[in-house]
Amino acid sequence: MLFRLHQRDSERASSLSCSAVMDVMEDTEGHLFVSTESGGINQILSENLLADTLNFRHFNEMFHAQGSDIVQSLSLLSDHRLMAVGSCQVMLIDSTFQGRVLDARYFQDDCRFSEAHPLALSGDRWLFGLMDGAVVTTMQQMTNSAARPRLVLTSASVQGGNSDFSVETSDSVVLRSDERSLTLRFAALDYSAADRISYAFRLSTDEQWHYIGHDRTATLLDLEPGTYLLEIRSTNADGEWQDNVRRVTIVVTPTFWESLPGRLLIFLLILATIAVVAYTLLYIRRIKRQQRETLEKYLAMIEDEEVKEAKVVLGKPSDQGRAKETVDPMLERVMAFIEEHISDSDVGVGDMASAAATSRSGLQRKLKQAMGITPQDLLREARLKRACQLLHTSNKTVAEVAYACGFSDPKYFSRCFKQRTGQSPTEYKSASEEV
């Protein structure tokens, strides 16, 4: 013989709902059901009953609605329904695990049932054992369902405001764009035992019913814009869920930005922003390219006499000829001054402004607009341009080139040259000689 112990495991949702097992029953289809002392009814899902671990399905909604999940014994009725006997009530459960609850209201007394199985007597009668005796009833009486109560809306409250008691006269509730929360109150019209009726509701976005017990309020918070269908249903006084669904259409008005025109406008604004940013970047790139070309054009006017003679010998055209095509008179005066005093390390921005017949700020604005650089940058670029020419065409040393181009410190010249060309003056001169 093999024995396996199965009990509640808090780490496993499919374990037994309660370790205190009261009864085990098999239905006509071979399904095994286990009743527990405080966990309702469990169905064994595992096919191999000798497995080390069994998986269980829990049926607790009905018991939670009644406030007790004690099931002392199980019996199978002729119509394939289960009869579960609790501590103070008897439940008739169908295949969907919904059904009727028989308690003190039905038996006309506060019955405390024992753990004994109910006994089927002749004449369709059933005997239930009590802690202090027994009680007999018939199946016809137990299955005779009460009338289906009508479900009505009693009030509605929007955003926690005042209650509207006329909500029952309409099948829809419309919320403004600034209203996103709704509380509905309802009641099943069964005056025999209103405190025994349980309720449930669901939105069209939900698949499962929300069981709220005896509470008669449904609160919907932070609703998104759109149309919803709210369904509410209830049990009768005997605990049987009824087909008395009350449906309410809820319309949440969107704000302008949540509506289709608003979303389209946002989309167009995003596209316009992207277009403006792209145009701005392209415009900046074009301006920078033009400034770079202008700078190169004016730097081409800086040529040493030795460089001009070397180009004549080699049969190459002079850069100055190409640079003279379109020039600005003011910039031409600046470049002529730089070319004349390029070897003078004491030349500054003030001297350049005087030669151009303008102020220092005027020269600054003009160069920024035309070339994108400051006067100091232009002077340094011109000196480095002349240095490249001399290193390429003359036999002067690096120090001689530095002094000839207005640099008082050969080391500083070497740093500036490498920063601009990526090569030291010596490396640049060696590469030029190889070519």
C-alpha positions in Angstrom: 0.0 0.0 0.0 1.2 3.5 -0.8 0.3 6.6 1.2 0.6 10.2 0.1 0.0 13.2 2.3 -1.7 16.2 0.7 -2.2 19.4 2.7 -2.4 23.2 2.2 0.7 24.7 0.8 0.8 28.5 1.1 3.5 28.7 -1.6 1.3 26.8 -4.2 -2.1 28.2 -5.3 -3.3 24.9 -6.6 -2.8 23.1 -3.3 -5.6 22.0 -1.0 -7.5 25.1 0.3 -7.6 23.7 3.9 -5.8 20.8 5.5 -8.8 19.9 7.6 -10.6 17.5 5.2 -14.2 16.6 6.2 -15.5 14.5 3.3 -14.6 13.1 -0.2 -17.2 12.4 -2.9 -17.1 11.2 -6.5 -19.8 12.3 -9.0 -21.2 10.3 -12.0 -18.5 11.6 -14.3 -15.7 10.4 -12.1 -14.8 13.9 -10.7 -13.6 13.8 -7.1 -14.6 16.6 -4.7 -13.1 17.3 -1.3 -15.0 19.3 1.4 -13.0 21.1 4.0 -13.6 22.7 7.4 -12.8 26.2 6.4 -11.9 26.2 2.7 -15.1 25.3 0.9 -15.0 22.6 -1.7 -12.0 21.5 -3.8 -12.1 19.5 -7.0 -9.1 17.2 -7.7 -7.7 18.0 -11.2 -4.8 15.5 -11.3 -5.6 12.3 -13.1 -3.0 10.3 -11.2 -4.2 10.1 -7.7 -1.0 8.5 -6.5 1.2 11.4 -7.7 3.3 13.1 -5.1 1.6 16.4 -5.7 -2.1 16.9 -6.5 -3.6 19.9 -8.1 -7.0 21.2 -6.8 -9.6 23.7 -8.1 -11.2 25.8 -5.4 -14.9 26.8 -5.3 -15.2 29.5 -2.8 -17.3 32.3 -4.3 -20.6 30.9 -3.2 -19.3 30.3 0.3 -17.8 33.7 0.6 -21.1 35.3 -0.4 -22.8 33.4 2.4 -20.2 34.2 5.0 -19.2 30.6 5.8 -17.0 28.1 3.9 -17.5 25.2 6.3 -18.5 22.1 4.4 -18.9 19.0 6.7 -20.3 16.5 4.2 -21.1 16.0 0.5 -23.9 14.1 -1.2 -24.8 13.6 -4.9 -28.5 14.1 -5.8 -30.4 12.4 -8.6 -30.3 15.5 -10.8 -26.4 15.5 -10.5 -26.3 18.4 -8.2 -24.2 18.4 -5.1 -25.7 18.8 -1.6 -23.2 20.3 0.8 -24.0 20.4 4.5 -22.3 23.1 6.5 -22.4 23.9 10.2 -25.6 25.9 10.0 -26.8 25.6 6.4 -27.4 23.2 3.5 -26.3 24.2 0.0 -27.7 22.8 -3.3 -25.0 23.4 -5.9 -25.3 23.0 -9.7 -22.5 22.3 -12.3 -21.5 26.0 -12.3 -21.1 25.9 -8.6 -24.0 28.2 -8.0 -27.2 27.3 -6.2 -29.5 27.6 -3.3 -28.7 28.1 0.4 -31.1 26.7 3.0 -30.6 28.0 6.5 -32.6 29.1 9.5 -35.1 30.9 7.3 -35.9 27.7 5.5 -35.8 25.3 8.4 -37.6 27.8 10.7 -34.9 27.3 13.3 -31.2 27.8 14.0 -30.0 24.4 13.0 -26.6 23.1 13.9 -25.9 20.2 11.6 -23.7 17.2 12.6 -20.9 15.7 10.4 -23.2 12.7 9.5 -24.2 12.3 5.8 -27.9 13.2 5.1 -30.1 10.1 4.7 -32.4 9.7 1.7 -35.8 8.3 2.9 -38.8 7.1 1.0 -41.2 9.6 -0.6 -38.4 11.9 -1.8 -37.6 12.9 1.8 -34.2 13.7 3.3 -33.2 13.4 7.0 -30.4 15.7 8.3 -28.6 14.9 11.5 -28.3 17.8 14.0 -26.1 18.2 17.1 -29.3 17.8 19.2 -31.5 15.6 17.0 -32.6 15.5 13.3 -34.8 17.4 10.8 -36.7 16.0 7.8 -37.6 17.8 4.6 -38.5 16.9 1.0 -36.5 17.5 -2.1 -39.5 19.3 -3.7 -39.5 21.8 -0.8 -35.7 22.3 -1.0 -35.7 22.9 -4.8 -38.8 25.1 -4.9 -37.1 28.4 -5.8 -38.4 31.7 -4.6 -39.6 34.4 -6.9 -37.0 36.3 -8.9 -36.5 39.8 -7.3 -36.4 42.8 -9.5 -33.1 44.8 -9.4 -33.4 48.6 -9.3 -31.0 51.5 -9.1 -31.5 53.6 -6.0 -29.0 56.4 -6.5 -25.9 57.6 -8.4 -23.1 59.8 -7.2 -20.5 61.4 -9.6 -17.0 62.3 -8.3 -18.2 61.8 -4.7 -20.8 64.5 -5.0 -24.5 64.6 -4.2 -26.7 61.6 -4.9 -29.0 61.5 -7.9 -32.1 59.5 -6.9 -33.7 59.6 -10.4 -31.1 57.3 -12.0 -33.6 54.4 -12.2 -35.7 56.3 -14.8 -32.8 56.1 -17.3 -30.7 53.3 -18.7 -27.7 55.4 -19.2 -25.4 57.8 -17.3 -23.3 60.4 -19.1 -20.2 61.8 -17.4 -18.7 65.1 -18.4 -15.0 65.3 -19.5 -14.0 66.4 -16.0 -15.9 63.5 -14.4 -14.2 60.1 -14.3 -15.6 58.4 -11.1 -19.1 57.0 -10.5 -20.8 55.3 -7.6 -24.1 53.4 -8.2 -26.3 52.1 -5.5 -28.9 49.4 -6.1 -31.2 46.9 -4.4 -33.1 43.7 -5.2 -36.8 44.1 -4.3 -37.3 41.1 -2.0 -38.7 42.2 1.3 -38.9 38.8 2.9 -35.1 38.7 3.7 -33.3 41.6 2.1 -30.2 41.1 4.3 -29.7 37.6 2.8 -29.3 38.8 -0.8 -25.9 38.9 -2.4 -24.8 41.1 -5.3 -22.3 41.0 -8.1 -21.4 43.4 -11.0 -19.1 43.7 -14.0 -18.1 46.1 -16.7 -18.1 45.3 -20.4 -14.3 45.4 -20.1 -14.3 42.6 -17.5 -14.9 38.9 -18.1 -15.4 37.9 -14.5 -18.2 39.0 -12.1 -17.1 41.0 -9.0 -18.9 39.4 -6.1 -19.5 42.0 -3.4 -21.6 40.0 -0.9 -24.4 41.9 0.7 -23.0 45.3 -0.3 -25.3 47.2 -2.6 -22.7 49.7 -4.0 -20.6 49.6 -7.2 -17.8 52.2 -7.4 -16.0 52.8 -10.7 -12.8 55.0 -10.5 -10.7 56.7 -13.1 -12.8 55.6 -16.1 -11.1 56.2 -19.5 -13.2 58.0 -22.1 -15.6 55.7 -23.9 -18.8 53.8 -23.6 -19.2 51.0 -21.0 -22.0 48.6 -20.2 -22.4 47.9 -16.4 -24.2 44.7 -15.5 -25.6 44.1 -12.0 -27.3 40.9 -10.7 -28.3 39.4 -7.4 -29.4 36.3 -5.6 -32.8 35.7 -4.1 -33.4 35.3 -0.4 -32.3 31.6 -0.6 -28.9 32.5 -2.1 -29.7 31.4 -5.7 -28.2 33.7 -8.4 -31.0 35.0 -10.6 -31.3 36.1 -14.2 -32.3 39.6 -13.1 -29.4 41.4 -14.7 -29.8 45.2 -14.6 -27.8 46.9 -17.4 -26.7 50.5 -17.3 -24.8 52.3 -20.2 -22.1 54.6 -18.9 -20.7 57.2 -21.3 -17.5 59.0 -20.3 -17.1 62.2 -22.4 -13.5 62.7 -23.6 -11.7 66.0 -23.3 -10.8 67.8 -26.5 -7.3 66.3 -26.4 -8.7 62.8 -25.9 -11.2 63.1 -28.8 -10.4 62.2 -32.4 -10.0 65.9 -33.6 -7.7 66.5 -30.5 -5.6 63.4 -31.1 -5.3 64.4 -34.8 -4.3 67.9 -33.8 -1.6 66.5 -31.4 -0.4 64.3 -34.2 -0.2 67.2 -36.6 1.6 69.3 -34.0 4.1 66.5 -33.5 4.7 66.3 -37.2 5.1 70.1 -37.5 7.5 70.1 -34.6 9.6 67.3 -36.2 9.5 69.2 -39.5 10.6 72.5 -37.9 13.4 70.8 -36.0 14.6 69.0 -39.2 14.4 72.2 -41.2 16.3 74.1 -38.5 19.0 71.4 -38.3 19.3 71.4 -42.1 19.4 75.2 -42.2 22.1 75.3 -39.5 24.1 72.7 -41.5 23.7 74.7 -44.7 24.8 78.0 -42.9 27.8 76.3 -41.4 28.8 74.8 -44.7 28.5 78.2 -46.4 30.5 79.8 -43.6 33.2 77.1 -43.9 33.3 77.6 -47.7 33.6 81.4 -47.2 36.4 80.8 -44.7 38.3 78.6 -47.1 37.8 81.1 -49.9 39.3 83.9 -47.9 42.0 81.8 -46.4 43.0 80.9 -50.0 44.0 84.6 -50.4 46.9 84.0 -47.9 49.9 83.0 -49.9 53.6 83.6 -49.3 55.7 84.8 -52.1 57.7 81.6 -52.0 54.5 79.6 -52.2 53.4 81.6 -55.3 56.7 81.1 -57.0 56.6 77.4 -56.2 53.2 77.0 -57.7 54.3 78.9 -60.8 57.2 76.5 -61.2 55.0 73.5 -60.7 52.4 75.0 -63.2 49.6 75.1 -60.6 47.1 78.0 -60.5 47.3 80.4 -57.6 44.6 80.2 -54.9 44.4 83.9 -54.8 43.0 84.0 -58.4 40.2 81.7 -57.4 39.5 83.6 -54.2 39.1 86.9 -56.0 36.0 85.8 -57.8 33.5 87.3 -55.3 34.9 89.1 -52.2 33.5 91.5 -49.6 35.6 94.7 -49.6 35.7 94.8 -45.8 36.8 91.2 -45.6 39.3 91.8 -48.4 40.9 94.6 -46.4 41.0 92.3 -43.3 42.7 89.5 -45.3 45.1 91.9 -47.0 46.1 93.1 -43.5 46.5 89.6 -42.2 48.6 88.6 -45.2 50.9 91.6 -44.8 51.4 91.2 -41.0 51.0 87.5 -40.6 54.5 87.1 -39.2 53.9 89.8 -36.6 53.0 88.1 -33.3 51.9 91.4 -31.8 49.1 92.0 -34.2 45.7 91.9 -32.5 41.9 92.4 -33.1 42.2 96.1 -32.7 44.7 96.4 -35.5 42.5 94.2 -37.8 39.5 96.4 -37.0 41.4 99.6 -37.9 42.6 98.1 -41.2 39.0 97.2 -42.0 37.8 100.7 -41.0 35.3 99.4 -38.5 35.0 98.8 -34.7 36.0 95.7 -32.9 32.4 94.7 -32.3 31.5 95.4 -35.9 34.4 93.2 -37.1 33.3 90.5 -34.6 29.7 90.6 -36.0 30.9 90.5 -39.6 33.2 87.5 -39.2 30.6 85.6 -37.1 28.0 86.1 -39.8 30.2 85.4 -42.8 32.5 82.7 -41.4 31.1 81.6 -38.1 34.4 82.4 -36.2 35.9 85.3 -34.2 38.7 87.6 -35.4 41.2 85.7 -33.1 40.1 82.4 -34.8 40.5 83.9 -38.3 44.0 85.1 -37.5 45.0 81.7 -36.1 43.5 79.9 -39.1 45.3 82.2 -41.5 48.6 81.6 -39.7 48.1 77.8 -39.7 47.1 78.0 -43.4 50.4 79.8 -44.1 52.3 77.2 -42.0 50.8 74.3 -44.0 52.0 76.1 -47.2 55.5 76.7 -45.9 55.9 73.1 -44.6 54.8 71.8 -47.9 56.8 74.0 -50.3 59.8 75.3 -48.3 62.8 73.8 -46.6 62.4 75.8 -43.4 62.5 74.1 -40.0 59.4 73.9 -37.8 60.7 76.7 -35.5 61.4 78.9 -38.6 57.9 78.3 -39.9 56.4 79.1 -36.5 58.2 82.4 -36.3 57.3 83.2 -40.0 53.6 82.6 -39.3 53.5 84.9 -36.2 53.8 82.3 -33.4 56.3 83.3 -30.7 56.4 79.9 -29.2 57.2 76.8 -31.4 55.7 74.4 -28.9 52.4 76.3 -28.8 52.5 76.3 -32.6 53.0 72.6 -32.7 49.9 72.1 -30.4 47.7 74.3 -32.5 48.9 72.7 -35.7 48.2 69.1 -34.5 44.8 70.2 -33.1 43.8 71.5 -36.5 45.4 68.9 -38.9 45.7 65.8 -36.6 49.5 65.7 -37.3 52.5 67.3 -35.8 54.4 69.8 -38.1 57.2 67.3 -38.5 54.8 64.5 -39.5 53.0 66.9 -41.9 56.3 68.0 -43.5 57.5 64.4 -43.9 54.2 63.4 -45.5 54.4 66.3 -47.9 58.0 65.4 -48.9 56.9 61.8 -49.7 54.2 63.1 -52.0 
